[in-house]
Amino acid sequence: MQDSLKWIKTINPDKNESALGFNYYGRSLIEKNGAVKLTKLMKAWYLMFSEAPEDIILTGLYTWNEDGDPRKTGTYEKLSFKRKEILDTLGQLIEFSLLVESGEYIMIYHGI
């Protein structure tokens, strides 16, 4: 999912330049053009996750134990979610993105 967020046109207000994707630790602005793609992606994710089981387990980042050999002690995170929570969040993002598509609003992402 994270890779597809790099397809969205954003603006880095700290550098006053256009970008693709979101600033991990800083702000990003989404205007009308970026919102069009964001809406499409959120709708696609919504359709995909609507087919998932009620309890969803996703594979996260690869992590390893600092005490051991990283080639032998690493594992992927297992992230658990409820389908309803994911669909509710995606539905809200779709609503916000549609407002931005109207050209009357911008969306501000504040980083993690």
N, C-alpha and C positions, 0 to 999 in steps of 0.2 A: 504494500500500500504506500509506503513512504516514497518509493521511487516514482510513482505516478504523480505525487504532489509536486515533483520537480518540473512538470509540464505546464504549471499554472503561471501566467504572467503576473508578476508582482512589482512593487516599487520598494526599494530600500530607502526610507526617508532619511536615514543617517548619512548616506552617501549621495542622496538625490540621484539615484540611477535605477534603471529598469533591471529586472532580474527574472530568472525562472526559479520557482520554488520559494521556500520560506527561510528567513534568517533563523538559525537554530536558537540563538540566544538573544537576538535583537528583534526589532519591529519590522513588519512587512505590511504594506498596504495593498489591498486588492480593489481595483477599479472595475468598471464595466467589462472591459475585454477579458480580464482574468476571471471574473465571475461567471462568464459564459462557460468556460472550460471547467471551472470548479463545480458548477451546477451539474454538468454532464457527468463528471466523475462521481459526485455524491449520489446521483441517481443510479449510476451503474453499481456502485457499492451497495446501495440500498437494495437493489434487485438481487444482487449476489447474496447478501446476508439474510434476505428474507427466505432464502432456501436452506439456510443453515439449521442445524439442530438448536434446541432451546439453550443448551449449554455449549458455548463455543470455546474451543481451545486453539489458540494461534501460536505459531512459532515466533519467538522474539529474537533478540540479539544473541550472538554467540558469546558466552562468558567462560572464564576458566578460573580454577582454583589457584590463588597466588602461591600456595605452598608447594605445589607439585609442578611437574613437567607440563607446560601448556599444550604440548602435542598429545598428551595422554589424559589430561584431567578436565578438558573443556566439555561444555554441554550448551545446548540451545535453551534459552528461557522458554517456559511454557506459560502463556498468558491466558487466563480464564475470563470469559465475559458471558453475560446473559444476552441472548439475541434481542430481546425487547429493549434493553438499554442502548445497544448499538443502533437499532433502528430509530429509536427516539432521538438520539444525538444526530444521526445522519439526516433525519427529517427536519430538525431545527437548522442544521447547516444549509439544507436545500432552501428553506424559507428565507434565511438571511441572504443567501447568494442570489436568490431571485429579486430581492429588494435592491441589491447592488447592481444587478443587471439592468434595472430600470434607469440607472444613471443618476439617481437622486441621492445615493448613499455610497460610502466606501466601507470596506471592512478592514479592521486593524487587527493584525496578529501580533501578540506581544512576546513571542518566543516562549521557551519552556521555563 
